[in-house]
Amino acid sequence: MTVKAVGLGIFLAFVFGAANAYLGMRAGQTVAATIPAAVIAMALFRIPAFRGGILEQNITRTAASVGEALVAGAIFTIPAFMMVELDGKRLWSDLRSHYWEATLVLLVGGLIGVFFIIVLRRPLCVDAPLPWPESVASYEIVKAGEASATKAPRYIFGAMGFGGLIQILKSENGLQIFREYSEGFLAFPKSVIQHFNYEKQPIGNVTHFGGIPWSTPSLSPALIGIGYIIGPQLACINVAGGVIAWWILIPLLLFFDPDLPRRIGTNDPSIAAYSIWYNVVRPIAVGTMLVGAVSTMFSMRESLISSLRGIFTVSTAAAHEGKAVDRTEQDIPSRWVVLSTAVLLIPITAIYYYFTHGLGSAIVAAIIMTVTGFLLSAIGGYLVGLVGSSNQPLSGLTLAALIIAALVMVTIGVTGLSGVAAVLGVAAVVCVACSVSGSLIQDLKAGHLLGGTPWKMELVEIISVILLAFFLMGPIIALHEANLSTGGIGGRALPAPQAGLMAQLAKGIVGGQMAWGLLGIGAAFGVALLLFGARSPMLVAVGMYLPFDTSSAIFVGGFIKWIVDRISQERGAEEKLQIEEKGTLLASGLIAGEAIVGILLAVVFLAGLPAIGTFGFYPAWGGWLSLIGFAALGYVLIRIPMRPSTD
């Protein structure tokens, strides 16, 4: 934990945070900073005047990843305070005059997220059998950089360059040749259903129609690389949720309610399908997530109980018995974690008192935040282990906290703007905590693979959270005020979809307009999945919650891995191991390449520089040309690992 390692990490956290503030409010997505930070640290620490070792790189990556994590929690919730409106009144009229309230939310949320995940480090990083795709990718990148005597750097950096090139060729801020994905609507033929009563007497004929909203997989090297790393089984489970959402639920709803597009004000069935997914299917997925969350926590009960028991016993026993805890298992002392968490509850309660103007309701809100924050941080960390922090359903986890908080607030009679403020306050702190804890657990796993010291990583994360919390509202306020002509945050240029959803739901629940039935349907579906032994109800729900182009792109990566496994079945054990290693290196490079170039393009756009341009043939041929990109990615992940190794 040297000064240069910490300083570089914090600088990168500021850069990634500012870039992702724009990305998140523009497109509702952020780019994980863990892998780009690992690559940048590795490159800089190889410079003779700035030379550093693997563990210094580990510290830099840990500090840098806070930028993306903290900004994700901020942009998903903080703008909601400004976007919500009740009876013609807004909670906040602007962001600049509420800088300190927002900064305090980021500070306490980020810190409590760090302390939550310290307790969960061993159950998740050591005991849980998870694939950790992005942590493994970071580890492989660092390992490849050190193995300069082999061809490993060629694989990883070549794949990075190729992944970055694909990103440039498909981004509207680059040189757009490939269409990232194509979508459309496959209409059903009209059908007449003759309805009758119990005596089979005709009572009326209804004409039904509708169709299936279709989308191709996204041409995303990162998503395909993640699918390759997690493997065909998990990739299939994930895309199964997408099939349930986009090929079953949405077509059923459109078929049985053919008048829906007209009632919501559109003649475009694809827009109606999107609205159904966003407003009907996603709440069902959240209900399923809640059941999956309970199941996940129950399955981890022994590790969690052991970890919680260790708070009061492990460090004391080691001290009395004189046992030395291995360096790679040393966390921040458990008693300090408990004490710090308790101290943080004071400013958290103060924030909620500011929002609700009632001490009782503020204490209740703080208790809700603590319980839901810990549980959802554990669930979020588990999901990071499954699909990586880039695909962690942060908005879904936040939505669960928001719903629980809203239900309790309505029950105790806290309504109106103060009730909405309390609900958004709980959601904001939980969102920041889940985002930071998910990022840290991913870094802790990478550090575990590299032989890092957990307490040093946890300490540098705390330092980075404190400094970044006071910085992040600056670029967010600047982006809002620079786009006031289009409505600022929530307008055409910066729609901030997650924050808009939080504002809408908080207002709807407190105002009595929430569709609780959809959550109940989702919960019932989750129970059904458990009853017939589904392998991962949570991952199914995540697939329902994601756009189909995202989940299907992960499936493409898993399918490519299945092809590689089938081809290599007849190879010897040593050759199969080499194929596995080369494939993982290449997939890791693809993830890193898209992530780094995605951030660079965002920074370039944020600086006001024009895009390179789009060729005239793109509108007609961009979708077909993207097949070249898919074929090239398939070649990289199938043919290159199969080549005989000459290392």
VOLO-50858 format. One record per residue (C-alpha): x, z, y. Coordinates in steps of 0.5 Angstrom, whole numbers, plus 500, padded with zeros to 3 digits. Layout:
% VOLO-50858
{{X Z Y}}
...
***
This chain:
% VOLO-50858
{{500 500 500}}
{{505 498 505}}
{{504 496 513}}
{{504 489 512}}
{{499 489 506}}
{{494 493 510}}
{{495 489 516}}
{{494 482 513}}
{{488 484 509}}
{{485 487 515}}
{{486 481 519}}
{{483 476 514}}
{{477 481 514}}
{{476 480 521}}
{{477 472 520}}
{{472 472 513}}
{{467 476 517}}
{{466 472 523}}
{{466 465 519}}
{{461 468 514}}
{{457 471 520}}
{{455 464 521}}
{{455 461 514}}
{{450 467 512}}
{{445 466 518}}
{{445 458 518}}
{{444 457 510}}
{{443 464 508}}
{{449 464 504}}
{{456 467 504}}
{{462 465 501}}
{{466 471 497}}
{{473 472 500}}
{{476 476 494}}
{{479 469 491}}
{{481 466 498}}
{{484 472 500}}
{{488 473 493}}
{{491 466 494}}
{{493 467 502}}
{{496 473 500}}
{{500 470 494}}
{{502 464 499}}
{{504 469 505}}
{{508 474 500}}
{{512 468 497}}
{{515 467 504}}
{{522 470 504}}
{{521 474 511}}
{{515 476 509}}
{{516 477 501}}
{{511 482 497}}
{{510 484 490}}
{{503 483 486}}
{{501 490 488}}
{{501 489 495}}
{{497 482 494}}
{{492 487 491}}
{{492 491 497}}
{{491 485 502}}
{{486 482 497}}
{{482 489 497}}
{{482 490 505}}
{{480 482 506}}
{{474 482 502}}
{{471 487 506}}
{{470 482 511}}
{{465 478 507}}
{{462 484 504}}
{{460 488 510}}
{{458 482 514}}
{{453 480 508}}
{{450 487 509}}
{{449 486 517}}
{{446 479 517}}
{{441 480 512}}
{{438 486 515}}
{{440 487 522}}
{{437 481 525}}
{{430 484 522}}
{{430 489 527}}
{{429 484 533}}
{{425 479 529}}
{{419 484 527}}
{{413 484 531}}
{{407 489 530}}
{{401 488 535}}
{{405 484 540}}
{{411 489 540}}
{{418 488 538}}
{{423 493 535}}
{{429 490 539}}
{{428 485 544}}
{{436 483 543}}
{{442 485 540}}
{{447 487 545}}
{{443 493 548}}
{{443 496 540}}
{{450 495 539}}
{{452 502 537}}
{{445 503 533}}
{{447 497 529}}
{{455 499 528}}
{{453 506 526}}
{{448 503 520}}
{{454 498 518}}
{{459 504 518}}
{{455 509 514}}
{{452 504 510}}
{{459 501 508}}
{{463 508 507}}
{{457 511 503}}
{{458 504 499}}
{{465 505 497}}
{{464 513 495}}
{{458 510 491}}
{{462 505 487}}
{{468 510 486}}
{{464 514 482}}
{{462 508 478}}
{{469 505 477}}
{{470 507 470}}
{{463 506 467}}
{{463 499 470}}
{{471 497 470}}
{{473 500 463}}
{{467 502 459}}
{{462 496 460}}
{{464 489 456}}
{{463 485 462}}
{{466 478 463}}
{{468 479 471}}
{{468 472 472}}
{{471 472 480}}
{{475 478 478}}
{{479 474 472}}
{{479 468 477}}
{{483 473 482}}
{{487 476 476}}
{{489 469 474}}
{{491 466 480}}
{{496 472 482}}
{{499 471 475}}
{{499 464 475}}
{{503 465 482}}
{{508 469 479}}
{{509 465 472}}
{{513 460 476}}
{{517 458 470}}
{{511 455 467}}
{{506 450 469}}
{{500 455 470}}
{{501 454 478}}
{{500 447 477}}
{{494 448 473}}
{{491 453 478}}
{{493 450 485}}
{{492 443 483}}
{{484 445 481}}
{{484 449 488}}
{{486 442 491}}
{{481 438 487}}
{{475 443 488}}
{{477 443 496}}
{{477 436 496}}
{{470 436 493}}
{{467 441 498}}
{{470 436 504}}
{{467 430 501}}
{{460 434 500}}
{{459 438 506}}
{{456 436 512}}
{{462 439 516}}
{{467 435 512}}
{{467 427 510}}
{{460 427 507}}
{{460 422 501}}
{{457 426 495}}
{{450 429 496}}
{{451 436 494}}
{{444 435 490}}
{{438 431 490}}
{{431 434 489}}
{{424 431 489}}
{{417 432 486}}
{{414 429 479}}
{{407 429 480}}
{{402 430 474}}
{{396 425 473}}
{{390 428 475}}
{{386 431 470}}
{{379 433 470}}
{{377 440 466}}
{{370 441 464}}
{{368 448 465}}
{{363 452 461}}
{{360 459 460}}
{{360 463 454}}
{{354 459 451}}
{{358 453 452}}
{{354 450 457}}
{{357 446 462}}
{{358 450 469}}
{{362 445 473}}
{{368 440 473}}
{{374 441 477}}
{{379 436 478}}
{{386 438 477}}
{{393 436 479}}
{{400 438 481}}
{{407 437 479}}
{{414 439 478}}
{{419 440 483}}
{{425 438 481}}
{{432 439 483}}
{{439 436 480}}
{{445 441 479}}
{{449 443 485}}
{{455 439 485}}
{{459 445 486}}
{{466 446 483}}
{{465 454 484}}
{{458 455 481}}
{{461 450 475}}
{{467 454 475}}
{{463 461 474}}
{{459 458 469}}
{{465 456 465}}
{{468 463 466}}
{{462 467 464}}
{{461 462 458}}
{{455 458 455}}
{{451 464 453}}
{{450 468 459}}
{{449 461 463}}
{{443 459 459}}
{{440 466 460}}
{{441 465 467}}
{{438 458 467}}
{{432 460 463}}
{{430 464 469}}
{{430 458 473}}
{{426 454 468}}
{{421 459 468}}
{{420 459 475}}
{{421 452 477}}
{{418 448 471}}
{{413 453 469}}
{{410 458 474}}
{{410 454 480}}
{{407 448 476}}
{{402 452 473}}
{{400 455 480}}
{{400 448 483}}
{{396 445 478}}
{{390 451 478}}
{{390 451 485}}
{{390 444 487}}
{{388 445 494}}
{{394 450 496}}
{{398 445 500}}
{{392 443 505}}
{{391 451 506}}
{{398 452 508}}
{{398 446 512}}
{{402 441 509}}
{{401 435 505}}
{{407 435 502}}
{{407 438 495}}
{{414 439 495}}
{{414 444 501}}
{{408 447 498}}
{{412 448 491}}
{{418 451 496}}
{{413 456 499}}
{{410 458 492}}
{{417 460 490}}
{{419 463 496}}
{{413 468 497}}
{{410 468 490}}
{{415 467 485}}
{{421 471 488}}
{{417 477 489}}
{{415 477 481}}
{{423 476 480}}
{{424 482 484}}
{{419 486 480}}
{{422 484 473}}
{{429 486 477}}
{{426 493 477}}
{{425 493 470}}
{{431 490 468}}
{{435 495 473}}
{{431 501 469}}
{{433 498 463}}
{{441 497 465}}
{{441 504 468}}
{{439 507 461}}
{{443 503 457}}
{{449 505 461}}
{{447 512 461}}
{{452 515 457}}
{{458 512 461}}
{{454 514 468}}
{{453 521 465}}
{{460 522 463}}
{{462 519 470}}
{{458 524 474}}
{{460 530 470}}
{{467 528 471}}
{{466 529 478}}
{{466 537 477}}
{{470 537 471}}
{{476 532 470}}
{{480 533 476}}
{{479 541 476}}
{{481 541 468}}
{{487 536 469}}
{{490 541 475}}
{{489 547 470}}
{{492 544 464}}
{{497 540 467}}
{{495 534 465}}
{{498 528 469}}
{{492 522 470}}
{{495 515 469}}
{{497 512 476}}
{{492 506 474}}
{{486 511 473}}
{{487 515 479}}
{{481 515 484}}
{{480 519 490}}
{{479 526 488}}
{{472 527 486}}
{{470 533 490}}
{{472 529 496}}
{{468 523 494}}
{{462 528 494}}
{{464 532 500}}
{{464 525 504}}
{{458 523 501}}
{{454 529 504}}
{{457 529 511}}
{{455 522 511}}
{{448 524 510}}
{{448 527 517}}
{{449 521 521}}
{{444 517 516}}
{{439 522 518}}
{{440 522 525}}
{{439 514 525}}
{{433 515 521}}
{{430 520 526}}
{{432 515 532}}
{{428 510 528}}
{{422 515 526}}
{{422 520 532}}
{{420 525 526}}
{{425 530 523}}
{{421 530 516}}
{{420 523 515}}
{{428 522 517}}
{{430 527 512}}
{{425 523 507}}
{{428 516 509}}
{{435 519 508}}
{{433 522 501}}
{{430 515 499}}
{{436 511 501}}
{{441 516 497}}
{{437 515 491}}
{{436 508 491}}
{{443 506 494}}
{{446 509 488}}
{{442 506 483}}
{{442 499 486}}
{{449 500 488}}
{{450 501 480}}
{{446 495 478}}
{{449 491 483}}
{{456 492 481}}
{{453 491 474}}
{{451 484 476}}
{{458 483 479}}
{{461 484 473}}
{{456 478 470}}
{{456 473 475}}
{{461 475 480}}
{{459 477 487}}
{{458 470 490}}
{{452 470 486}}
{{450 478 486}}
{{442 478 488}}
{{444 482 494}}
{{437 480 498}}
{{433 482 491}}
{{437 489 491}}
{{435 490 498}}
{{428 488 497}}
{{427 493 492}}
{{430 499 496}}
{{425 496 502}}
{{419 496 498}}
{{420 503 495}}
{{422 506 502}}
{{415 502 505}}
{{411 505 499}}
{{414 512 501}}
{{413 512 508}}
{{406 509 508}}
{{404 515 503}}
{{407 520 508}}
{{403 517 513}}
{{409 514 517}}
{{406 507 520}}
{{406 503 526}}
{{413 501 529}}
{{416 507 527}}
{{414 506 520}}
{{417 499 520}}
{{423 501 523}}
{{424 507 518}}
{{423 502 512}}
{{428 497 515}}
{{433 503 517}}
{{433 504 509}}
{{434 497 507}}
{{439 496 512}}
{{444 502 510}}
{{442 500 502}}
{{444 493 503}}
{{451 494 506}}
{{452 499 501}}
{{450 495 495}}
{{454 489 499}}
{{461 493 500}}
{{460 497 493}}
{{459 490 489}}
{{465 487 493}}
{{470 493 492}}
{{468 494 484}}
{{470 486 483}}
{{477 488 487}}
{{477 494 483}}
{{477 490 476}}
{{482 485 479}}
{{486 491 480}}
{{485 494 474}}
{{487 488 470}}
{{494 487 475}}
{{496 495 474}}
{{494 497 481}}
{{492 504 483}}
{{485 505 484}}
{{485 511 490}}
{{490 506 494}}
{{485 501 494}}
{{479 505 495}}
{{483 508 501}}
{{484 501 504}}
{{477 499 503}}
{{475 505 507}}
{{480 504 513}}
{{478 496 513}}
{{470 498 513}}
{{471 503 519}}
{{475 498 523}}
{{471 492 521}}
{{464 496 523}}
{{466 496 530}}
{{468 489 530}}
{{462 485 526}}
{{457 486 531}}
{{461 482 536}}
{{461 475 533}}
{{454 476 531}}
{{451 478 538}}
{{455 472 540}}
{{452 467 535}}
{{445 469 538}}
{{446 469 545}}
{{450 462 544}}
{{444 459 541}}
{{438 462 545}}
{{436 455 547}}
{{434 454 540}}
{{431 461 539}}
{{437 465 537}}
{{437 468 531}}
{{431 467 527}}
{{431 460 531}}
{{432 453 528}}
{{440 453 529}}
{{440 460 526}}
{{434 461 521}}
{{437 468 518}}
{{432 467 512}}
{{434 474 509}}
{{433 478 515}}
{{426 474 516}}
{{424 476 509}}
{{426 483 510}}
{{422 483 517}}
{{416 480 514}}
{{415 484 508}}
{{417 491 512}}
{{411 489 517}}
{{407 487 511}}
{{407 493 507}}
{{407 498 513}}
{{401 494 515}}
{{397 494 508}}
{{398 486 507}}
{{404 487 501}}
{{402 483 495}}
{{403 489 490}}
{{400 485 485}}
{{406 480 484}}
{{411 486 483}}
{{406 488 478}}
{{406 482 474}}
{{414 481 475}}
{{414 488 472}}
{{410 486 466}}
{{414 480 465}}
{{420 485 465}}
{{417 489 460}}
{{415 483 455}}
{{422 481 456}}
{{425 487 453}}
{{419 488 448}}
{{421 481 444}}
{{429 483 445}}
{{431 478 451}}
{{439 479 452}}
{{439 480 459}}
{{432 481 463}}
{{436 482 469}}
{{440 475 469}}
{{433 472 467}}
{{430 475 473}}
{{436 473 477}}
{{435 466 475}}
{{428 466 477}}
{{430 468 484}}
{{436 463 485}}
{{434 456 487}}
{{434 451 481}}
{{440 447 483}}
{{444 454 483}}
{{442 456 477}}
{{443 449 473}}
{{450 448 476}}
{{452 455 473}}
{{449 452 466}}
{{453 446 467}}
{{459 450 467}}
{{457 454 461}}
{{455 447 457}}
{{462 444 459}}
{{465 451 456}}
{{461 450 450}}
{{463 443 449}}
{{471 445 449}}
{{469 451 444}}
{{466 446 439}}
{{472 441 440}}
{{477 446 439}}
{{474 449 433}}
{{479 445 428}}
{{485 447 432}}
{{490 453 430}}
{{489 460 433}}
{{495 459 438}}
{{493 452 441}}
{{486 455 442}}
{{489 460 446}}
{{492 455 450}}
{{486 451 451}}
{{482 458 453}}
{{488 460 458}}
{{488 453 461}}
{{481 452 462}}
{{480 459 465}}
{{486 457 470}}
{{483 451 472}}
{{476 454 473}}
{{479 459 477}}
{{482 454 481}}
{{476 450 482}}
{{472 457 485}}
{{478 458 490}}
{{478 451 492}}
{{471 451 494}}
{{471 458 497}}
{{477 457 501}}
{{475 450 504}}
{{468 452 505}}
{{471 458 510}}
{{475 453 513}}
{{470 448 515}}
{{465 454 517}}
{{471 456 522}}
{{472 449 524}}
{{465 448 526}}
{{464 455 529}}
{{470 453 534}}
{{466 447 536}}
{{470 442 533}}
{{466 435 531}}
{{465 434 523}}
{{469 428 520}}
{{463 424 519}}
{{458 421 514}}
{{459 414 512}}
{{453 409 513}}
{{452 408 505}}
{{451 416 504}}
{{443 416 505}}
{{442 411 500}}
{{448 412 495}}
{{450 419 496}}
{{446 422 490}}
{{449 416 485}}
{{456 417 488}}
{{456 425 486}}
{{456 423 479}}
{{463 421 480}}
{{464 428 482}}
{{461 431 476}}
{{465 426 471}}
{{471 428 475}}
{{470 436 474}}
{{468 435 467}}
{{474 431 466}}
{{478 437 469}}
{{475 442 465}}
{{475 438 458}}
{{480 433 458}}
{{486 437 461}}
{{486 443 457}}
{{486 439 451}}
{{492 436 453}}
{{498 438 448}}
{{502 444 452}}
{{509 442 454}}
{{511 449 457}}
***
